[in-house]
């Protein structure tokens, strides 16, 4: 139920008036909409402010682990376009395959956002589209939020006891409360036709250290098409690096997709308590992103759960985030080590992946690394020796 609201500071018997909310969520992102849904279910009066007039986005797929079901509490069947059960990892002449016990999911962003919006509204949250947040000030009872519609005119004046910043990598909420600037990297990918005879159950990952400290990927989106992309060092040459790779491997782009992705920063502030009124950041605004893969959908929704519990149950956000942060910190450490790898180190690492380690990698996904780290090291302790050598002598 999309609505517009006038300024009105009159309080009703319940302590809320027209234009007054328990929580205003700035940003209709996946994490913002999920936070709004959970807060509305808890009985909070919630408004989501989204600057875009419609939630529909250009098509862009994400590959996520089955942990998505766990953080959502349901399977978003209408947003899942494909499943892929084999991870093929390539570095130079070295190659290994890991068969996943439970396949990864390929999710379409243009489908999951409207679905989450419908769920938030069904739970009782209000959604105001085409309203850009242009100001936030402290006011009696919490915060006064100014939102401007396209075409100018007087801004809407809204009030909330607490705020959620879910407005992405360039979060206005984060800037307003002067947290540390985001570190972000570009991803660019092209939709391509899968080669003749290519197994659509296989996701391929290439480590090419001369071009990027991250990796390239080919993720099947169906039995006939896939997304071929890379995480680049900077935006300057990202498209050029992708085009060169496609030419070398015989791919022709159908269309391009891209985004800037924040990198998790362990000590960046994402919570404020101002006279008993709280501001929390979630999703990309909080940089809840695994820096090894720059995957942020599952971790962003995981953080949304924590934020909703913290507000609804008057709990510490830091405490609610403990499990997620433990996972992200392991990825931070892994990224720190991998950034020191040469191409030959990647090739040696793949050479160490034997049958035992392949089985463990197939059993534990990218969102349960903190739980599985000791099992992984026990299966192949020489990987720890490789990491130690790289760190000490790079």
Buried (B, 14 or more C-beta within 10 A) or exposed (E): EEEEBEBEBEEEEEEBEEBBBBBBBBBBBBBBBBBBBBBBBBEBBBBBBBBEEEBEBEBBBBBBBBBBBBBBEEEBEEBBBBBBBBBBBBBBEBEBBBBBEBBBBBBBBBBBBBBBBBBBBEBBBBBBBBBBBEEBEEBEBBBBBBBBBEEEEEBBBBBBBBBBBBBBBBBBBBEBBEBEEBBBBBBBBBBBEBEEEBEBBBBBBBBBBEBBBBBBBBBBBEEEBBBBBBBBBEEEBBBEBBBEBBEEBEBEBEEBBBBBBBBBBEEBEBBBEEEEBBBBBBBBBBBBBBBBBBBBBBBBBBBBBBBBBBBBEEEEBEEBBEBBBEBBEBBBBBBEBBEBBEBEBBBBBBEBBEEEBBEBBBBBBBBBBBEBBEBBBEBBEEBEEBBEEBEEEE
